Amino acid sequence: MTIWLDYPILAQFKKNLKFVRIQHLLMEEMTQILSYVAYLLPAIVVGIIAYYFFKGHTANEEGRRRYLIQKEAQNKVLPMRLQAYERLTLLLERIDPNKLLIRVKPFADDVEKYEALLIKNIEQEFEHNVTQQIYVTPECWNLINAAKNATIHLIRQAAMHEKASDADGMREFLLRNFMEEITPSQKALAYIKKEVGELFD
């Protein structure tokens, strides 16, 4: 019995067989890749979770360390800040016109000499405490500076007043003028008290 083989059919069969083999190999490779992914996936998930956990933990530790350093620095700086506030309070008390005029008395009748003496005292007190500005807020320091300048301005105005015919007259005029008024120093002192209170809130 003779078997007739049709060559085009045989070629098509071989082609199909080759395609099926390739498909089978691809399926095997895909199965192998999927099994690798199945093994690797839990490790990747654990790795990602561990990464974010350690990142969060490191950030928390860094924040905690910064907080402790800041707290330690604050404990060291706070006494210096309080000392600065004390010195600036003393400065404001000493340049307050009511206290300044009682402490610094005129040596002669000349109004201009007494004016210069009072201003010199204020400037010396201020220069002696100028370094304290690094421990207080800029607003507080600006207010202290303004109080000093306002006091000097008031002394200059009093020296030009017609009632200030001599140094004693100028002194009496200023004392009477500030007897019931709030002085620039008192305004600045109120701000210092407020700022010191905020340190402990």
BELGIMO-V418178 format. One record per helix or strand. SS is the DSSP state (H for helix, E for strand). FROM is the first residue (numbers start at 0). LEN is the number of residues. If there is no record, write none. Layout:
SS_FROM_LEN / SS_FROM_LEN
//
This chain:
H_6_89 / H_96_7 / H_110_18 / H_129_6 / H_137_23 / H_166_11 / H_183_16
//
